[in-house]
Amino acid sequence: KVMMGAERRSLVMSEEEKRNTAYHEAGHAIVGLSVPYDPLHKVTIIPRGRALGVTMNLPDGDRHSRTRQWCESRLAVLFGGREAEIILGGPDNVTNGATGDIQMATGLARAMIMEWGMSDKLGRVRYNGNEQEVFLGHSVTQTKNISDDTAKLIDQEIRDLISAGEAKARSILSEKLDSLHAVAKALLEHETLSGDEVKRVMSGGTVTRDMGDAPKGPTGSAVPATGRRKREGEEPTGGMEPQPT
Protein backbone atom coordinates (compact mmCIF):
# COMPACT_ATOMS: atom_id res chain seq x y z
CA LYS A 1 0.00 0.00 0.00
CA VAL A 2 2.32 2.65 -1.22
CA MET A 3 -0.07 5.29 -2.53
CA MET A 4 -1.89 6.33 0.61
CA GLY A 5 -2.93 9.91 -0.05
CA ALA A 6 -2.80 12.85 2.32
CA GLU A 7 -3.99 12.64 5.92
CA ARG A 8 -7.60 13.73 6.45
CA ARG A 9 -7.55 14.80 10.08
CA SER A 10 -10.80 16.73 9.64
CA LEU A 11 -12.75 13.58 8.73
CA VAL A 12 -15.55 12.85 11.19
CA MET A 13 -15.63 9.22 12.34
CA SER A 14 -17.97 7.62 14.85
CA GLU A 15 -16.52 5.66 17.76
CA GLU A 16 -17.84 2.48 16.16
CA GLU A 17 -16.03 3.26 12.88
CA LYS A 18 -12.80 4.03 14.72
CA ARG A 19 -13.01 0.77 16.67
CA ASN A 20 -13.75 -1.26 13.55
CA THR A 21 -10.87 0.40 11.70
CA ALA A 22 -8.52 -0.28 14.61
CA TYR A 23 -9.36 -4.00 14.52
CA HIS A 24 -9.15 -4.07 10.72
CA GLU A 25 -5.66 -2.57 10.65
CA ALA A 26 -4.53 -4.60 13.67
CA GLY A 27 -5.56 -7.72 11.75
CA HIS A 28 -3.40 -6.75 8.77
CA ALA A 29 -0.44 -5.96 11.03
CA ILE A 30 -0.56 -9.12 13.14
CA VAL A 31 -0.92 -11.46 10.16
CA GLY A 32 1.95 -9.64 8.41
CA LEU A 33 4.18 -10.26 11.43
CA SER A 34 3.21 -13.93 11.54
CA VAL A 35 4.03 -15.00 7.97
CA PRO A 36 7.13 -14.64 5.73
CA TYR A 37 6.44 -11.11 4.55
CA ASP A 38 7.94 -7.61 4.35
CA PRO A 39 8.77 -5.95 7.71
CA LEU A 40 5.98 -3.93 9.31
CA HIS A 41 6.77 -0.20 9.09
CA LYS A 42 3.73 1.35 10.72
CA VAL A 43 -0.02 1.08 11.15
CA THR A 44 -2.41 3.99 11.58
CA ILE A 45 -6.12 4.70 11.94
CA ILE A 46 -5.67 8.30 10.81
CA PRO A 47 -7.63 8.50 7.52
CA ARG A 48 -5.61 8.97 4.34
CA GLY A 49 -7.23 9.59 0.97
CA ARG A 50 -10.24 7.27 0.85
CA ALA A 51 -8.79 4.89 3.43
CA LEU A 52 -9.91 5.03 7.06
CA GLY A 53 -6.66 3.37 8.08
CA VAL A 54 -3.39 2.15 6.60
CA THR A 55 -0.92 -0.65 7.35
CA MET A 56 2.49 -0.25 5.74
CA ASN A 57 4.91 -3.13 5.14
CA LEU A 58 8.17 -2.19 3.45
CA PRO A 59 10.86 -4.55 2.09
CA ASP A 60 14.38 -4.26 3.46
CA GLY A 61 15.69 -3.20 0.05
CA ASP A 62 14.77 -3.01 -3.62
CA ARG A 63 12.94 -6.10 -4.80
CA HIS A 64 11.96 -6.83 -8.37
CA SER A 65 10.58 -10.37 -8.08
CA ARG A 66 8.33 -12.22 -5.68
CA THR A 67 8.31 -15.85 -4.58
CA ARG A 68 5.20 -18.00 -4.35
CA GLN A 69 5.69 -18.02 -0.57
CA TRP A 70 5.60 -14.21 -0.47
CA CYS A 71 2.49 -14.15 -2.67
CA GLU A 72 0.66 -16.61 -0.43
CA SER A 73 1.70 -14.58 2.62
CA ARG A 74 0.38 -11.40 1.02
CA LEU A 75 -2.97 -13.06 0.38
CA ALA A 76 -3.20 -13.90 4.09
CA VAL A 77 -2.19 -10.35 5.07
CA LEU A 78 -4.79 -8.84 2.76
CA PHE A 79 -7.54 -10.89 4.42
CA GLY A 80 -6.31 -10.13 7.94
CA GLY A 81 -8.48 -7.01 8.04
CA ARG A 82 -11.75 -8.73 7.09
CA GLU A 83 -11.08 -11.67 9.42
CA ALA A 84 -10.45 -9.25 12.29
CA GLU A 85 -13.77 -7.55 11.56
CA ILE A 86 -15.50 -10.95 11.74
CA ILE A 87 -13.87 -11.64 15.11
CA LEU A 88 -14.98 -8.21 16.35
CA GLY A 89 -18.61 -8.21 15.27
CA GLY A 90 -19.42 -11.46 13.49
CA PRO A 91 -20.03 -12.04 9.76
CA ASP A 92 -23.21 -9.94 9.77
CA ASN A 93 -21.32 -6.82 10.86
CA VAL A 94 -18.43 -6.75 8.40
CA THR A 95 -18.06 -3.51 6.46
CA ASN A 96 -17.12 -2.54 2.91
CA GLY A 97 -13.66 -1.69 4.28
CA ALA A 98 -12.18 -4.81 2.69
CA THR A 99 -13.16 -3.76 -0.85
CA GLY A 100 -9.63 -2.79 -1.84
CA ASP A 101 -8.14 -5.82 -0.08
CA ILE A 102 -10.42 -8.20 -1.99
CA GLN A 103 -9.62 -6.48 -5.28
CA MET A 104 -5.86 -6.72 -4.70
CA ALA A 105 -6.08 -10.33 -3.52
CA THR A 106 -8.13 -11.36 -6.56
CA GLY A 107 -5.69 -9.66 -8.94
CA LEU A 108 -2.70 -11.29 -7.24
CA ALA A 109 -4.26 -14.77 -7.25
CA ARG A 110 -5.25 -14.40 -10.90
CA ALA A 111 -1.70 -13.36 -11.85
CA MET A 112 -0.22 -16.28 -9.90
CA ILE A 113 -2.38 -18.76 -11.82
CA MET A 114 -2.69 -17.21 -15.27
CA GLU A 115 0.64 -15.46 -15.77
CA TRP A 116 3.30 -16.65 -13.34
CA GLY A 117 2.93 -20.42 -13.68
CA MET A 118 2.31 -20.99 -9.95
CA SER A 119 -0.32 -23.70 -10.41
CA ASP A 120 0.78 -27.34 -10.48
CA LYS A 121 -2.50 -28.36 -12.11
CA LEU A 122 -2.23 -25.85 -14.97
CA GLY A 123 1.52 -25.95 -15.45
CA ARG A 124 3.90 -23.31 -16.73
CA VAL A 125 1.56 -21.84 -19.32
CA ARG A 126 0.40 -18.23 -19.62
CA TYR A 127 -3.40 -18.29 -19.69
CA ASN A 128 -4.25 -14.73 -20.59
CA GLY A 129 -7.51 -15.19 -22.45
CA ASN A 130 -7.96 -11.67 -23.80
CA GLU A 131 -5.04 -10.42 -25.85
CA GLN A 132 -5.74 -6.89 -27.02
CA GLU A 133 -4.24 -4.95 -29.88
CA VAL A 134 -5.22 -1.33 -30.34
CA PHE A 135 -5.44 0.12 -33.85
CA LEU A 136 -5.87 3.84 -34.42
CA GLY A 137 -6.43 4.27 -30.70
CA HIS A 138 -9.89 2.76 -30.56
CA SER A 139 -10.27 -0.63 -32.27
CA VAL A 140 -9.65 -3.67 -30.06
CA THR A 141 -9.44 -7.30 -31.10
CA GLN A 142 -9.89 -10.07 -28.57
CA THR A 143 -8.82 -13.67 -28.99
CA LYS A 144 -10.14 -16.42 -26.75
CA ASN A 145 -7.63 -19.24 -26.47
CA ILE A 146 -8.86 -20.98 -23.31
CA SER A 147 -11.26 -23.93 -23.35
CA ASP A 148 -14.27 -23.96 -21.06
CA ASP A 149 -12.78 -26.78 -18.97
CA THR A 150 -9.52 -24.88 -18.55
CA ALA A 151 -11.42 -21.70 -17.63
CA LYS A 152 -13.27 -23.61 -14.89
CA LEU A 153 -10.00 -25.00 -13.56
CA ILE A 154 -8.43 -21.53 -13.55
CA ASP A 155 -11.42 -20.19 -11.63
CA GLN A 156 -11.17 -23.00 -9.09
CA GLU A 157 -7.42 -22.52 -8.62
CA ILE A 158 -7.93 -18.79 -8.00
CA ARG A 159 -10.70 -19.52 -5.51
CA ASP A 160 -8.50 -22.07 -3.73
CA LEU A 161 -5.73 -19.49 -3.29
CA ILE A 162 -8.21 -16.95 -1.93
CA SER A 163 -9.72 -19.50 0.46
CA ALA A 164 -6.27 -20.53 1.67
CA GLY A 165 -5.37 -16.90 2.36
CA GLU A 166 -8.57 -16.37 4.32
CA ALA A 167 -8.05 -19.57 6.32
CA LYS A 168 -4.44 -18.64 7.15
CA ALA A 169 -5.46 -15.18 8.39
CA ARG A 170 -8.33 -16.66 10.41
CA SER A 171 -6.04 -19.24 12.03
CA ILE A 172 -3.38 -16.67 12.99
CA LEU A 173 -5.85 -14.20 14.49
CA SER A 174 -7.69 -16.94 16.38
CA GLU A 175 -4.42 -18.07 17.92
CA LYS A 176 -3.36 -14.49 18.70
CA LEU A 177 -6.70 -13.16 19.86
CA ASP A 178 -5.20 -11.40 22.90
CA SER A 179 -2.71 -9.64 20.65
CA LEU A 180 -5.51 -8.53 18.32
CA HIS A 181 -7.41 -6.91 21.18
CA ALA A 182 -4.24 -5.34 22.60
CA VAL A 183 -3.03 -3.85 19.30
CA ALA A 184 -6.51 -2.52 18.46
CA LYS A 185 -6.72 -0.91 21.91
CA ALA A 186 -3.28 0.67 21.46
CA LEU A 187 -4.32 2.03 18.07
CA LEU A 188 -7.44 3.59 19.54
CA GLU A 189 -5.26 5.26 22.16
CA HIS A 190 -2.30 6.37 20.04
CA GLU A 191 -3.76 6.24 16.48
CA THR A 192 -0.38 5.43 14.90
CA LEU A 193 2.03 2.65 15.92
CA SER A 194 5.43 1.76 14.52
CA GLY A 195 6.26 -1.83 13.67
CA ASP A 196 8.40 -2.10 16.81
CA GLU A 197 5.55 -0.74 18.94
CA VAL A 198 3.16 -3.33 17.53
CA LYS A 199 5.64 -6.09 18.38
CA ARG A 200 6.02 -4.67 21.90
CA VAL A 201 2.25 -4.66 22.44
CA MET A 202 1.97 -8.23 21.12
CA SER A 203 4.63 -9.27 23.64
CA GLY A 204 2.60 -7.81 26.50
CA GLY A 205 4.38 -4.46 26.65
CA THR A 206 2.97 -0.95 26.51
CA VAL A 207 3.50 2.10 24.31
CA THR A 208 4.99 5.08 26.12
CA ARG A 209 5.57 8.42 24.45
CA ASP A 210 6.60 11.94 25.27
CA MET A 211 4.00 14.64 24.70
CA GLY A 212 5.68 15.75 21.47
CA ASP A 213 5.93 12.30 19.89
CA ALA A 214 2.40 12.14 18.47
CA PRO A 215 0.78 15.51 17.74
CA LYS A 216 -2.94 15.53 18.39
CA GLY A 217 -5.77 17.85 17.47
CA PRO A 218 -7.54 20.25 19.82
CA THR A 219 -9.87 17.48 20.98
CA GLY A 220 -6.94 15.23 21.94
CA SER A 221 -7.36 13.04 18.90
CA ALA A 222 -6.17 13.26 15.32
CA VAL A 223 -9.57 11.97 14.22
CA PRO A 224 -12.44 14.24 15.32
CA ALA A 225 -15.40 12.72 17.11
CA THR A 226 -18.82 12.74 15.48
CA GLY A 227 -20.59 16.04 15.89
CA ARG A 228 -17.50 18.24 16.16
CA ARG A 229 -18.18 21.71 14.78
CA LYS A 230 -16.17 22.54 11.68
CA ARG A 231 -13.48 25.11 12.36
CA GLU A 232 -13.51 28.36 10.45
CA GLY A 233 -11.76 28.05 7.08
CA GLU A 234 -11.70 24.23 7.18
CA GLU A 235 -11.99 22.51 3.82
CA PRO A 236 -14.98 20.20 3.25
CA THR A 237 -14.17 16.51 3.24
CA GLY A 238 -16.28 15.70 0.20
CA GLY A 239 -18.91 13.04 -0.24
CA MET A 240 -16.73 9.99 -0.97
CA GLU A 241 -16.83 7.27 1.66
CA PRO A 242 -13.29 6.23 2.64
CA GLN A 243 -12.46 2.62 3.29
CA PRO A 244 -9.91 1.02 5.60
CA THR A 245 -7.21 -0.94 3.79
C-alpha positions in Angstrom: 0.0 0.0 0.0 2.3 2.7 -1.2 -0.1 5.3 -2.5 -1.9 6.3 0.6 -2.9 9.9 -0.1 -2.8 12.8 2.3 -4.0 12.6 5.9 -7.6 13.7 6.4 -7.5 14.8 10.1 -10.8 16.7 9.6 -12.7 13.6 8.7 -15.5 12.9 11.2 -15.6 9.2 12.3 -18.0 7.6 14.9 -16.5 5.7 17.8 -17.8 2.5 16.2 -16.0 3.3 12.9 -12.8 4.0 14.7 -13.0 0.8 16.7 -13.7 -1.3 13.5 -10.9 0.4 11.7 -8.5 -0.3 14.6 -9.4 -4.0 14.5 -9.2 -4.1 10.7 -5.7 -2.6 10.7 -4.5 -4.6 13.7 -5.6 -7.7 11.7 -3.4 -6.8 8.8 -0.4 -6.0 11.0 -0.6 -9.1 13.1 -0.9 -11.5 10.2 2.0 -9.6 8.4 4.2 -10.3 11.4 3.2 -13.9 11.5 4.0 -15.0 8.0 7.1 -14.6 5.7 6.4 -11.1 4.6 7.9 -7.6 4.4 8.8 -6.0 7.7 6.0 -3.9 9.3 6.8 -0.2 9.1 3.7 1.3 10.7 0.0 1.1 11.1 -2.4 4.0 11.6 -6.1 4.7 11.9 -5.7 8.3 10.8 -7.6 8.5 7.5 -5.6 9.0 4.3 -7.2 9.6 1.0 -10.2 7.3 0.8 -8.8 4.9 3.4 -9.9 5.0 7.1 -6.7 3.4 8.1 -3.4 2.2 6.6 -0.9 -0.7 7.4 2.5 -0.2 5.7 4.9 -3.1 5.1 8.2 -2.2 3.5 10.9 -4.5 2.1 14.4 -4.3 3.5 15.7 -3.2 0.0 14.8 -3.0 -3.6 12.9 -6.1 -4.8 12.0 -6.8 -8.4 10.6 -10.4 -8.1 8.3 -12.2 -5.7 8.3 -15.9 -4.6 5.2 -18.0 -4.4 5.7 -18.0 -0.6 5.6 -14.2 -0.5 2.5 -14.1 -2.7 0.7 -16.6 -0.4 1.7 -14.6 2.6 0.4 -11.4 1.0 -3.0 -13.1 0.4 -3.2 -13.9 4.1 -2.2 -10.3 5.1 -4.8 -8.8 2.8 -7.5 -10.9 4.4 -6.3 -10.1 7.9 -8.5 -7.0 8.0 -11.7 -8.7 7.1 -11.1 -11.7 9.4 -10.4 -9.2 12.3 -13.8 -7.6 11.6 -15.5 -10.9 11.7 -13.9 -11.6 15.1 -15.0 -8.2 16.4 -18.6 -8.2 15.3 -19.4 -11.5 13.5 -20.0 -12.0 9.8 -23.2 -9.9 9.8 -21.3 -6.8 10.9 -18.4 -6.8 8.4 -18.1 -3.5 6.5 -17.1 -2.5 2.9 -13.7 -1.7 4.3 -12.2 -4.8 2.7 -13.2 -3.8 -0.8 -9.6 -2.8 -1.8 -8.1 -5.8 -0.1 -10.4 -8.2 -2.0 -9.6 -6.5 -5.3 -5.9 -6.7 -4.7 -6.1 -10.3 -3.5 -8.1 -11.4 -6.6 -5.7 -9.7 -8.9 -2.7 -11.3 -7.2 -4.3 -14.8 -7.2 -5.2 -14.4 -10.9 -1.7 -13.4 -11.9 -0.2 -16.3 -9.9 -2.4 -18.8 -11.8 -2.7 -17.2 -15.3 0.6 -15.5 -15.8 3.3 -16.7 -13.3 2.9 -20.4 -13.7 2.3 -21.0 -10.0 -0.3 -23.7 -10.4 0.8 -27.3 -10.5 -2.5 -28.4 -12.1 -2.2 -25.9 -15.0 1.5 -25.9 -15.4 3.9 -23.3 -16.7 1.6 -21.8 -19.3 0.4 -18.2 -19.6 -3.4 -18.3 -19.7 -4.2 -14.7 -20.6 -7.5 -15.2 -22.4 -8.0 -11.7 -23.8 -5.0 -10.4 -25.8 -5.7 -6.9 -27.0 -4.2 -5.0 -29.9 -5.2 -1.3 -30.3 -5.4 0.1 -33.9 -5.9 3.8 -34.4 -6.4 4.3 -30.7 -9.9 2.8 -30.6 -10.3 -0.6 -32.3 -9.6 -3.7 -30.1 -9.4 -7.3 -31.1 -9.9 -10.1 -28.6 -8.8 -13.7 -29.0 -10.1 -16.4 -26.7 -7.6 -19.2 -26.5 -8.9 -21.0 -23.3 -11.3 -23.9 -23.3 -14.3 -24.0 -21.1 -12.8 -26.8 -19.0 -9.5 -24.9 -18.5 -11.4 -21.7 -17.6 -13.3 -23.6 -14.9 -10.0 -25.0 -13.6 -8.4 -21.5 -13.6 -11.4 -20.2 -11.6 -11.2 -23.0 -9.1 -7.4 -22.5 -8.6 -7.9 -18.8 -8.0 -10.7 -19.5 -5.5 -8.5 -22.1 -3.7 -5.7 -19.5 -3.3 -8.2 -17.0 -1.9 -9.7 -19.5 0.5 -6.3 -20.5 1.7 -5.4 -16.9 2.4 -8.6 -16.4 4.3 -8.0 -19.6 6.3 -4.4 -18.6 7.2 -5.5 -15.2 8.4 -8.3 -16.7 10.4 -6.0 -19.2 12.0 -3.4 -16.7 13.0 -5.9 -14.2 14.5 -7.7 -16.9 16.4 -4.4 -18.1 17.9 -3.4 -14.5 18.7 -6.7 -13.2 19.9 -5.2 -11.4 22.9 -2.7 -9.6 20.6 -5.5 -8.5 18.3 -7.4 -6.9 21.2 -4.2 -5.3 22.6 -3.0 -3.9 19.3 -6.5 -2.5 18.5 -6.7 -0.9 21.9 -3.3 0.7 21.5 -4.3 2.0 18.1 -7.4 3.6 19.5 -5.3 5.3 22.2 -2.3 6.4 20.0 -3.8 6.2 16.5 -0.4 5.4 14.9 2.0 2.7 15.9 5.4 1.8 14.5 6.3 -1.8 13.7 8.4 -2.1 16.8 5.6 -0.7 18.9 3.2 -3.3 17.5 5.6 -6.1 18.4 6.0 -4.7 21.9 2.3 -4.7 22.4 2.0 -8.2 21.1 4.6 -9.3 23.6 2.6 -7.8 26.5 4.4 -4.5 26.7 3.0 -1.0 26.5 3.5 2.1 24.3 5.0 5.1 26.1 5.6 8.4 24.5 6.6 11.9 25.3 4.0 14.6 24.7 5.7 15.7 21.5 5.9 12.3 19.9 2.4 12.1 18.5 0.8 15.5 17.7 -2.9 15.5 18.4 -5.8 17.9 17.5 -7.5 20.2 19.8 -9.9 17.5 21.0 -6.9 15.2 21.9 -7.4 13.0 18.9 -6.2 13.3 15.3 -9.6 12.0 14.2 -12.4 14.2 15.3 -15.4 12.7 17.1 -18.8 12.7 15.5 -20.6 16.0 15.9 -17.5 18.2 16.2 -18.2 21.7 14.8 -16.2 22.5 11.7 -13.5 25.1 12.4 -13.5 28.4 10.4 -11.8 28.1 7.1 -11.7 24.2 7.2 -12.0 22.5 3.8 -15.0 20.2 3.3 -14.2 16.5 3.2 -16.3 15.7 0.2 -18.9 13.0 -0.2 -16.7 10.0 -1.0 -16.8 7.3 1.7 -13.3 6.2 2.6 -12.5 2.6 3.3 -9.9 1.0 5.6 -7.2 -0.9 3.8 
